[in-house]
Amino acid sequence: MNTSETQMDPTAERKLSLSAHALVLVIICAIGLVGNTVATDIPIADGFVGLIVLYVISMVGLILTEVVPIKLPSVAWISLIGILVTLPWTPGSEWIVAHAKNVNFLTLATPCLAYAGIAIARQEIEIAKTSGWKIFIVAVLVMTGTYVGSAFIADLFL
């Protein structure tokens, strides 16, 4: 077997199906529910309803990403749906906001950020393998510049 056939293009876009997205969201909601229950004083039933609300908003946004011919990223559709359903003049917005408030953002963001880190790290390692040692030097210079620049700005204005 040729080695070029077995290697994947690290820059190629991997696309999950709608059912895979739904499954991943269920897993993230389950992890978020555990974190929300442990980290806050919010009862598990209230957090569960809040996560269902966020799950439905996310799934509607993902479906619109697939169905609507306007090519927007799914995060834009999900944000748009979230904004529309929580506008004060939208029927039922008070109920949605009341239940969504039962979900602590940090407990929900932690598993999402961990998943994103793992997903990006695998892709970045493949890109780094194909890019060579120069990308390491660029990364060190960017991180150093960001740190020094942030410290300089903080020292001036804070």
N, C-alpha and C positions, 0 to 999 in steps of 0.2 A: 504494500500500500504506500502510496506517495505521501510524504510528510505534509505537503501543501494541502492535500485533501483533508487531513485530519485537523489542521489548524483552523481555528475560527477567526474571522475578522473581528478584532476587538472593538472596532468603531462601528460595526454593523448594529443597527437598532434591533433590539429584542422587543417583541410586542406580545403582551399577555392577552389572552382571550378574555371576554367579558366574564365568563364563568370562573376563570382563574383569578381575575380581579375580585370577584364576589367572595371567593374562598379566602383570599389574602385579607380582605377587609373583615371577614368574620373572625379570622385568627387575631388580627390587630384589635378588633373590638373586645374579644375575649381577654386578651392580655391587658388592654386598657381598663376593662371592667375590674380585673383583679387589682391593678394599680390604683384605680380610682377608689375602690373600696378600702384598700389598706392605707392609702396615703391621706385620705380625707375622712370626714365624719358623715359623708353622704351615704344614706342607706343604699344597699345593692340594688333594690328595685328601682329607685329613682335614677341611679346611674345607668341601669340597664335600659330604661326608657330613653334616656338622653342619648345613649349610644345607638339605639335603634333609629332615632331621629337623624343623627349624623350619618349613619349607614345608608339610610334611604336617600338623603341629599347627595351623598357620594355616588350611589348607584345611578341615580337620575342623571347626574353630571357625566358619568362614564357612558351611559346609554346615549346621551346626546352627542358625545364625542364620536361615537360610532355611526349614528344615524344622520346627524345634520351635516350637509355638504360643506358648511363653513369649517375650515380646518383651524380649530383652536385647540390648544393643549387641554387635556382633561382637567388640570388644576384650574384653568380659567372657567370651564363650564361648571365645575363643582363650586367655585367661588361665586359665580354668577347666580346659580341656583340658591346657594346659601344666603346671598344678599337679598334676592327676590322674596324668598319665603319668610325672611325676618323683617321686611319693611313694615312699618307700622300700619299701612293701609292694606296689607295682604291679609285676607281672612285666615284666622288661625295662627297668626304670627306670634301672638302673646303666648299661646300654648307651646309653640315650638321653642321660643326663647326661654320660657320657664323650664322646660325639660332639658334643653341644651346647656343651661346654666349648671345643671347637676353633674356635668362632666368637667373635671379639672383638666385644663389644657396641658399642663406639664406631664401628668400621668399618661395622657394620650400621645403626647409628642415623643416621649422617651422610646417606646417600641418602634415608632415610625422612623425616628432618627437612627436607631440602631439598625433597622432593616436597610435604610438608605445607605448607611455607612458600609454595611457588608456588601450590598449590591454594587456600590461605586468602587469599593476597594478591589473587588475581583476584576472589574473592568479596568481599573487604573493599573493594576499589576500587569495585565496583558499589554496595555498600551506602553507601560514602562519597559517591558521586555523588548518590544519592537522599536522603541525610540532610542534606547541606549543610555549611556551615562550622562549625556548632555541635559536630559530632562531633570536629573537629580540636581545638577548645578543650578538650573533655572528655578527649581522648587525651593532650594535653600535660599537663593537670592530673593525670591518673592516673599518667602516667609520672614526673612530678616528685614527686608524693606518694610513690610507691613507692620512688623513689631516696632521697629525704630520709628517709623512714621507715626504710628499710633501713640507711642510714648512721647514723641516730640509734641504732637498736637495736644495731648492730655496735659503735658507740662506747661504749655503755653496758656491754655484756656481753663483748666480745672484747678 
